[in-house]
Amino acid sequence: MHLDFFTLYIVIVLVSFALSAIWAAIAWRHRSFFAARIWFAACSLTASGGVILPFQHLSAVLNRPGNPGRFG
C-alpha cells in the first residue's frame, strides 16, 4: 500500500472541513458556549489554509524574470 502526500493532504483538508461543520453546529445549538465559536474559527482557518496551500508557489512562478505578467 502506498500513501502519498496528495492523499494525506486531501484527508487533512476534509477532516478540517468536517470539524468546522461540527463546531459550527455546536456553536449554533449552544450560542452561549463561546469556546465553540473559537474552535469553529480555528478549524475554518485550518481548512482555508489547506485550500490555499497548493497555490503557495504561484507567486514565485508569476514573479519569474521574463514573465510578461510579472508583478511589480
Summary of the structure (lengths in Angstrom):
residues: 72
radius of gyration: 17.8
end to end distance: 46.3
largest distance: 55.7
contacts: 148
relative contact order: 0.11
helix: 72%
strand: 0%
